[in-house]
Amino acid sequence: MTTTDSYRIGLMFSSTGPYSSVASPMLNGALLAVSEVNAGAAIKLDPVMVNPGGDLTRYGPLSSQLLSSGIRQVVGCYTSSSRKEVIPVFEKHDGLLWYPSHYEGFESSENVVYTGAAPNQHILPLIDYLMSSHGDRAFCVGSNYIWAWENNRILREVVVARGGTVLAERYLPVGETDFAKTIEAILAARPSFVFSSLIGLSGYVFIRSLREACLARGINQPGVMPVASCNLNEPDLIDIGGAAMDGHISSSVYFSSLPTSESRTFVASYAAAYPDKPWASADAEASYIAVKLLAAALSEARSDEIGVVRRALGHQRLNAPQGEVLVDADTMHLYLTPRIGRSRADGSFDVIRQEPAAIRPDPYLVSFSATDAWGSPASRLRAVN
């Protein structure tokens, strides 16, 4: 008779607060994966959930609470500021943070596994697409923290190196909803595209307000200056609502409209588990992947000690909703498949370009050249028919 190993894991997501509309699907994706793992016979996961409420000062103490209780593996955090807040705590307690969000890169920690997209998997494909399809005049708007700062730095380097112009950068506090002056500046500048790294409520209000201002002036905003983002997904579109959901450009590794059997199963399972908010997203998928990979590593390692788990993780592959993903043992990031989507009025995305296969993560952009042209080996996105 065999005994099934059981492990306590932490889930740390801000299911309330200024970016709860993003973090709640992340928690849901993690819980869906937990339920699927527990339905099998290999191991059992006992999730312990904490909610920082979007308050940066609560992440460190809650991390200490989880790790001091004997938990070694925690899936959580959405913002880069929260991730950076807790890394010293994980290093102190020798815990492993599974970070399930796209991020700006330029970071490495033996105490973090990154299951979201690195910058070569989201911002670089987006810049390539925008400059080849919409023009070379960018206007940047972002929430005032590291995610926006670093993405705008990368965008500026690439756009300028390719002969384009960054007309302006505007940063506003997380949760800000007054965009009147920013929108007037955008309308005066008439950029080729607006690059938004606003998060949560700020992003929703900005997109609605820009669309309303353009309609009032007879401007076809999606046609002449679309909003482009690396953090816009299906739940965001629902929260934007009304007549402002369509025509936005998103760079992501997953859209729920993907016609694969794994994606259809994930979307259906997610909707059945959370019928009040049934919209699966890239963030939910990244959390789902994190738990599935964690479970696979725990099952092989027969221990939750982080060194053993890391070694077991280094050769894992997973048939995820987005396609096959595998772990890059050198960086503890994932091979992921970049895609470009255009939003629809029904709250979904049409995938308009994508890589033919998952690409290796390059969190420090060490193999990147700002002048790589569209279609070069460093930029292999293809149109989707």
ZIBEL-V968737 format. One record per pair of residues at least 24 apart in sequence whose ideal C-beta (glycine too) atoms are under 6 Angstrom apart, sorted by the first residue. I is the first residue (numbers start at 1). J is the second residue. Records with the same first field share a line. If there is no record, write none. Layout:
# ZIBEL-V968737
I: J + J
This chain:
# ZIBEL-V968737
4: 44
5: 43
6: 44
7: 45 + 298 + 304
8: 46 + 48 + 71
9: 45 + 47 + 73
10: 48 + 66 + 71 + 74
11: 47 + 49 + 75 + 76
12: 50 + 74 + 76
13: 76
14: 52 + 53 + 54
15: 51
16: 53
17: 53 + 54
18: 54 + 174 + 175 + 200 + 201
19: 54 + 199 + 200
21: 235 + 239
22: 78 + 283
23: 78
25: 235 + 281 + 283 + 284
26: 283 + 284 + 287
28: 274 + 284
29: 284 + 287 + 288
30: 75 + 287 + 291
32: 270 + 273 + 288
33: 288 + 291 + 292
34: 291
37: 295
42: 299
43: 298 + 299
56: 81 + 85
59: 85 + 86
60: 85 + 86 + 89
63: 89
64: 89
67: 93 + 95
72: 304 + 306
73: 294 + 304
75: 290 + 291
80: 146 + 147
81: 145
96: 306
98: 290 + 294
100: 286 + 287 + 290
102: 230
104: 147 + 150 + 151
105: 363
106: 364
113: 332
114: 333
115: 286 + 289 + 290 + 334
116: 286
117: 253 + 336
118: 333 + 361 + 363
119: 154
120: 362
121: 336 + 338
122: 230 + 251
123: 151 + 154 + 230
125: 251 + 338 + 381
126: 251
127: 155 + 158
128: 374 + 379
129: 340 + 353
130: 193 + 228
132: 374
134: 192 + 193
135: 192
136: 164
137: 165 + 167 + 191 + 192
138: 166 + 191 + 195
139: 167 + 168 + 186 + 189 + 191 + 194
140: 169 + 195
141: 170 + 196
142: 171 + 197 + 198
143: 174 + 198 + 199 + 202
144: 171 + 173
147: 197
148: 197
151: 197
155: 195
157: 370
158: 370
161: 370 + 371
167: 191
175: 201
176: 202
177: 205
179: 206 + 209
183: 209 + 210 + 213
191: 225
193: 225 + 226 + 228
194: 225 + 227
195: 228
196: 227 + 229
204: 239 + 240
207: 240 + 244
208: 240 + 244
211: 244
222: 247
233: 281 + 282
234: 279 + 281 + 347
235: 279 + 281
237: 343 + 347
238: 279 + 347
245: 343 + 345 + 347
246: 343 + 344 + 345
248: 343
249: 342
250: 341
251: 340
252: 282 + 339
253: 322 + 336 + 337
254: 282 + 285 + 322
255: 341 + 349 + 351
256: 280
257: 348 + 349
262: 319 + 321
263: 321
266: 321
285: 321
289: 320
292: 318
328: 361
331: 361 + 363
333: 361 + 363
335: 360
351: 384
352: 384
353: 381 + 383
354: 384
355: 380 + 381
